[in-house]
Amino acid sequence: MNPNIAAKGFVDVKISATLNLFEEIKRLKKEKNAIILAHYYQDGDIQDIADFVGDSLGLSQAAAKTNADIILFAGVHFMAETAKILCPDKKVILPDMRAGCSLAESCLPAEFAAFKAQHPNHLVISYINCTADIKALTDIVCTSSNAVQIVNSLPKNQAIIFAPDKNLGAYVRKVTGRTNMILWDGACMVHEIFSIEKIQHLMQQHPNAQLLAHPECEAHILDIAHFVGSTTAILNYAKKSDCNAFIVATETGILHQMMKDSPTKTFIPAPPNNGCACNDCPHMKLNTLEKVYNTLLYELPEIHMDETIRVKAELGIRKMLDLSAQLGL
C-alpha cells in the first residue's frame, strides 16, 4: 500500500488501538535501519522513543555519523531539510509535512534575495532556523548558541545582514556592539507572545526562581532574564545550577528533558499573552506517535531537495562548523 499524502501532508492510515506503538516503532527502526531524531520541543513520548534528542543542528550532525539508511526527523520542515543537507545519501522522512515554522516562513527566498542585492557589501549570516533556500543565499549559518562568537570572529568593519530572526539578531548586536549589522524582520511566533506582566507576576510568586530565556524572545523578556541561551544551554544551566526553581521562556517541550535531568527541581513554563498557561508551538505539536509509526512504516513523507540548493546551503553550514572549530566552540 502506498498512501496518498498530498492532500493532508501526512500518512493518514488508521492504526489499531491494540497496537503497542513503542514496540512497533522499535521493531521498524531495526528492520529498516532507521533512526529517529527528536527536537526538544516534541512531545515527551516522541522524545522517549528517539535515538537522539537535541537541537536541530546537533541532531543532523549526529545522524551524519551513523550508518542509518533512514532518518525520521521529529521536528519541523527546515530541520528535516538540514538533515538532508548534511546526509544526502540517506532517506529523510518527516511525520507531517505541514510542520512548518513561523520564523522560517517569515523569510521568503525571492524577497530575501532582493534584500541581499540592496546591500552588496554585507556578509549574510543566517540563523539555522531558516529554509534550505535561505541557507543557499547565506555566507555563514549560525545557531543560537554560537551566533555571538561567529559575529565576534569577523572584522569589526565587516557589514552584516543577520536573518531571519530580528530578536536573536538584536540580542547579538547588543552583546557584540556591532553597529553595522542590519536585521531581517522575521520572528518566531512562540517566542514573541510571552507576557512580561505574567512573567513578572510569576517571579513575585516564586521569588527564588530564576528566569531562563531563549534569545529568540523579545528584548524586554531577555532584559529581566537570569540566563539567556539556546535550548541546550538552558538545559545545561538548569542542570548545573544550585537554584531549584526556574521559569522557562521557550517552547514547553523542553520541560520534559529538564524534568528528566533534574527531577527534584521545579520548572514553570512562562505564560504567553493569551488565555493559555503555557506556550506550545502548534507546528511542533503536529507530530504524534501515531504519525511517527506510519511514517516509518510507509517511509513517507520524504524530503526531496534540488542538489544545487543543497550544495549551496551546505557551504554556509560548513563555514560555521569550520569557524566553530577554530574558535574552540
C-alpha positions as CSV (number, residue, x, y, z in Angstrom):
1,M,0.0,0.0,0.0
2,N,1.3,3.5,-0.9
3,P,-1.0,6.0,0.7
4,N,-1.6,9.4,-0.9
5,I,-0.3,12.0,1.4
6,A,-0.6,15.0,-1.0
7,A,-3.9,16.2,0.4
8,K,-3.1,16.1,4.2
9,G,0.7,16.2,4.3
10,F,1.0,13.0,6.4
11,V,0.1,9.3,6.2
12,D,-3.5,9.1,7.4
13,V,-3.9,5.4,7.9
14,K,-5.9,4.2,10.9
15,I,-3.9,2.3,13.5
16,S,-5.4,-0.4,15.7
17,A,-5.9,0.7,19.3
18,T,-4.3,-2.6,20.4
19,L,-1.0,-1.9,18.7
20,N,1.9,-1.2,21.1
21,L,3.4,1.8,19.2
22,F,6.6,1.9,21.3
23,E,7.4,-1.7,20.5
24,E,6.3,-1.4,16.8
25,I,8.4,1.7,16.3
26,K,11.4,-0.1,17.8
27,R,10.8,-3.0,15.5
28,L,10.5,-0.9,12.4
29,K,13.7,1.0,13.3
30,K,15.7,-2.2,13.5
31,E,14.0,-3.7,10.4
32,K,14.7,-0.6,8.2
33,N,18.0,0.5,9.7
34,A,16.4,3.8,10.7
35,I,17.0,6.3,13.4
36,I,14.6,8.8,15.0
37,L,15.8,12.4,15.8
38,A,13.6,14.4,18.1
39,H,13.8,18.0,18.8
40,Y,13.5,19.2,22.4
41,Y,10.1,20.7,21.6
42,Q,8.5,17.4,20.7
43,D,6.0,15.6,22.9
44,G,7.6,13.5,25.7
45,D,6.6,10.2,24.1
46,I,8.4,11.1,20.9
47,Q,11.5,12.2,22.8
48,D,11.5,9.0,24.7
49,I,11.3,6.8,21.6
50,A,14.0,8.8,19.8
51,D,17.6,7.7,19.3
52,F,18.8,11.3,19.6
53,V,17.2,14.2,21.3
54,G,18.6,17.7,20.9
55,D,18.8,21.0,18.9
56,S,18.3,20.8,15.2
57,L,21.9,21.1,14.0
58,G,23.3,18.8,16.6
59,L,20.7,16.2,15.6
60,S,21.6,16.4,12.0
61,Q,25.3,16.1,12.8
62,A,24.7,13.1,15.0
63,A,22.7,11.4,12.1
64,A,25.5,12.0,9.7
65,K,27.8,10.0,11.9
66,T,25.6,6.9,11.8
67,N,25.2,4.2,9.2
68,A,21.5,4.5,9.2
69,D,19.7,4.3,5.9
70,I,16.6,6.3,7.0
71,I,16.4,9.4,9.2
72,L,13.0,10.2,10.7
73,F,13.2,13.8,11.9
74,A,10.5,14.5,14.6
75,G,10.7,18.3,14.3
76,V,9.7,20.9,11.7
77,H,10.4,21.0,8.0
78,F,13.5,23.2,7.9
79,M,15.1,20.8,10.4
80,A,14.5,17.8,8.2
81,E,15.9,19.9,5.3
82,T,19.1,20.4,7.4
83,A,19.4,16.7,7.9
84,K,19.1,16.1,4.1
85,I,21.7,18.8,3.5
86,L,24.2,17.1,5.8
87,C,23.1,13.5,4.9
88,P,22.4,13.5,1.2
89,D,22.9,9.7,0.9
90,K,20.2,9.0,3.5
91,K,16.4,9.0,3.1
92,V,15.0,11.7,5.3
93,I,11.3,11.5,6.4
94,L,9.1,13.9,8.3
95,P,5.9,12.8,10.2
96,D,3.9,15.7,8.9
97,M,4.9,18.0,6.0
98,R,2.6,20.7,7.4
99,A,5.0,21.1,10.4
100,G,6.4,24.4,9.3
101,C,7.9,27.3,11.2
102,S,6.7,30.8,11.6
103,L,10.2,32.1,11.7
104,A,11.4,30.2,8.6
105,E,8.2,31.3,6.8
106,S,8.8,34.9,7.6
107,C,11.8,35.0,5.2
108,L,10.8,34.1,1.6
109,P,13.7,33.4,-0.9
110,A,12.7,35.9,-3.6
111,E,12.2,38.8,-1.1
112,F,15.4,37.9,0.8
113,A,17.4,37.7,-2.5
114,A,16.2,41.2,-3.4
115,F,17.1,42.5,0.2
116,K,20.5,41.0,-0.1
117,A,21.0,42.6,-3.5
118,Q,20.3,46.0,-2.0
119,H,23.3,45.5,0.4
120,P,26.0,44.0,-1.8
121,N,28.9,44.7,0.7
122,H,27.2,42.9,3.5
123,L,28.1,39.4,4.7
124,V,25.0,37.3,5.2
125,I,24.7,35.4,8.5
126,S,21.6,33.3,8.8
127,Y,20.3,31.6,11.9
128,I,19.9,27.9,11.2
129,N,16.1,28.2,11.7
130,C,15.5,29.0,8.0
131,T,14.8,27.1,4.8
132,A,17.3,25.5,2.6
133,D,16.7,28.2,0.0
134,I,17.7,30.9,2.5
135,K,20.7,28.9,3.6
136,A,21.7,28.8,0.0
137,L,21.8,32.6,-0.1
138,T,23.9,32.7,3.1
139,D,27.6,33.1,3.7
140,I,27.7,31.7,7.2
141,V,25.0,29.9,9.1
142,C,24.9,30.2,12.8
143,T,23.0,28.8,15.8
144,S,21.6,30.5,18.9
145,S,24.5,29.1,20.8
146,N,27.3,30.3,18.6
147,A,25.8,33.4,16.9
148,V,27.7,35.9,19.2
149,Q,31.0,34.1,18.7
150,I,30.6,33.9,15.0
151,V,29.9,37.6,14.7
152,N,32.8,38.5,17.0
153,S,35.2,36.4,14.9
154,L,34.6,38.8,11.9
155,P,36.5,42.1,11.3
156,K,34.8,45.0,13.2
157,N,34.3,46.9,9.9
158,Q,32.5,44.0,8.2
159,A,28.9,45.0,7.4
160,I,26.5,42.2,8.2
161,I,22.9,41.1,7.3
162,F,21.5,38.9,10.0
163,A,18.5,36.8,9.1
164,P,15.8,35.7,9.7
165,D,15.2,36.3,13.4
166,K,15.2,40.0,14.4
167,N,15.1,39.2,18.1
168,L,18.2,36.9,18.1
169,G,19.8,39.5,15.8
170,A,19.1,42.3,18.1
171,Y,20.5,40.3,21.0
172,V,23.7,39.5,19.1
173,R,24.0,43.2,18.0
174,K,23.7,44.3,21.6
175,V,26.2,41.8,23.0
176,T,28.8,42.3,20.3
177,G,28.3,46.1,20.0
178,R,28.1,45.8,16.2
179,T,26.5,49.0,14.7
180,N,26.9,47.9,11.1
181,M,24.5,44.9,11.3
182,I,21.1,45.1,9.7
183,L,18.3,42.7,10.6
184,W,15.8,40.9,8.5
185,D,12.3,41.5,10.0
186,G,11.4,37.9,11.0
187,A,10.4,36.3,14.3
188,C,9.2,33.1,16.0
189,M,5.5,33.2,17.0
190,V,6.2,31.1,20.1
191,H,8.9,33.4,21.4
192,E,7.2,36.6,20.6
193,I,4.0,36.2,22.6
194,F,5.4,35.8,26.2
195,S,3.7,38.2,28.6
196,I,6.2,40.2,30.6
197,E,3.4,41.1,33.0
198,K,2.5,37.5,33.7
199,I,6.2,36.5,34.0
200,Q,6.8,39.3,36.5
201,H,3.8,38.1,38.4
202,L,5.2,34.6,38.4
203,M,8.6,35.9,39.6
204,Q,6.8,37.6,42.5
205,Q,5.0,34.4,43.4
206,H,8.3,32.4,43.1
207,P,11.0,34.9,44.4
208,N,13.7,32.2,44.4
209,A,13.0,31.1,40.8
210,Q,15.3,32.1,38.0
211,L,14.0,33.2,34.6
212,L,15.7,31.3,31.7
213,A,15.0,32.7,28.2
214,H,15.8,31.8,24.7
215,P,17.4,34.6,22.7
216,E,14.5,34.4,20.2
217,C,12.5,36.2,22.9
218,E,11.8,39.9,22.7
219,A,14.3,42.2,24.3
220,H,12.1,43.2,27.3
221,I,12.0,39.5,28.3
222,L,15.7,39.0,27.8
223,D,16.4,42.1,29.9
224,I,14.9,40.6,33.0
225,A,16.2,37.0,32.5
226,H,18.8,35.5,34.8
227,F,20.1,33.4,31.9
228,V,19.8,33.7,28.1
229,G,20.8,30.8,25.9
230,S,19.9,28.1,23.4
231,T,17.7,25.2,24.3
232,T,20.8,23.1,25.0
233,A,22.4,25.9,27.0
234,I,19.2,26.3,29.1
235,L,19.1,22.6,29.8
236,N,22.7,22.6,30.9
237,Y,22.3,25.7,33.0
238,A,19.3,24.3,34.9
239,K,21.1,21.0,35.5
240,K,24.2,22.6,36.9
241,S,22.7,25.5,38.8
242,D,22.3,25.5,42.6
243,C,18.9,27.1,42.0
244,N,15.9,24.7,42.5
245,A,13.2,26.6,40.6
246,F,13.1,28.1,37.1
247,I,10.6,30.0,35.0
248,V,11.3,28.8,31.4
249,A,10.7,31.2,28.5
250,T,10.9,28.9,25.5
251,E,8.7,26.2,24.0
252,T,7.2,23.9,26.7
253,G,8.5,20.7,25.1
254,I,11.9,21.4,26.7
255,L,10.4,20.8,30.2
256,H,10.3,17.1,29.5
257,Q,14.1,16.8,29.3
258,M,14.6,19.3,32.1
259,M,12.5,17.3,34.5
260,K,14.2,14.1,33.5
261,D,17.6,15.7,34.1
262,S,16.6,17.3,37.4
263,P,13.6,15.6,38.9
264,T,13.9,17.4,42.2
265,K,13.8,20.8,40.7
266,T,10.7,22.9,39.8
267,F,10.2,24.1,36.2
268,I,7.4,26.6,35.4
269,P,6.5,27.4,31.8
270,A,6.5,31.1,31.1
271,P,3.0,32.2,30.1
272,P,2.0,33.9,26.8
273,N,-0.2,37.0,26.5
274,N,-3.3,34.9,25.8
275,G,-5.5,32.7,27.9
276,C,-3.1,29.7,27.9
277,A,-0.9,28.8,30.8
278,C,2.0,27.7,28.7
279,N,3.4,28.3,25.2
280,D,3.3,25.4,22.7
281,C,4.5,25.5,19.1
282,P,1.5,24.3,17.0
283,H,3.8,23.2,14.2
284,M,6.0,21.0,16.5
285,K,2.9,19.5,18.1
286,L,1.6,18.3,14.7
287,N,3.9,15.3,15.1
288,T,2.4,12.5,17.1
289,L,3.5,9.0,18.0
290,E,0.9,7.6,15.5
291,K,2.4,9.7,12.7
292,V,5.9,8.6,13.6
293,Y,4.8,4.9,13.3
294,N,3.0,5.4,10.0
295,T,5.9,7.5,8.6
296,L,8.4,4.7,9.4
297,L,6.1,2.0,8.1
298,Y,5.5,3.7,4.7
299,E,8.7,5.8,4.6
300,L,6.6,8.8,3.8
301,P,6.5,11.8,3.6
302,E,10.1,12.1,2.2
303,I,12.2,15.3,2.0
304,H,13.4,16.0,-1.5
305,M,15.8,18.8,-2.4
306,D,17.4,20.2,-5.6
307,E,21.0,19.3,-5.5
308,T,22.2,22.8,-6.5
309,I,20.3,24.3,-3.5
310,R,21.6,21.5,-1.2
311,V,25.3,22.1,-2.1
312,K,24.9,25.9,-1.7
313,A,23.1,25.5,1.6
314,E,25.8,23.2,2.9
315,L,28.6,25.7,2.2
316,G,27.2,28.1,4.9
317,I,26.9,25.3,7.4
318,R,30.4,24.0,6.7
319,K,31.7,27.6,7.1
320,M,30.1,27.8,10.5
321,L,31.5,24.4,11.6
322,D,35.0,25.4,10.4
323,L,34.8,28.7,12.3
324,S,33.4,27.0,15.4
325,A,36.4,24.5,15.3
326,Q,38.8,27.4,15.0
327,L,37.2,29.2,17.9
328,G,37.1,26.1,20.1
329,L,33.3,26.1,20.3
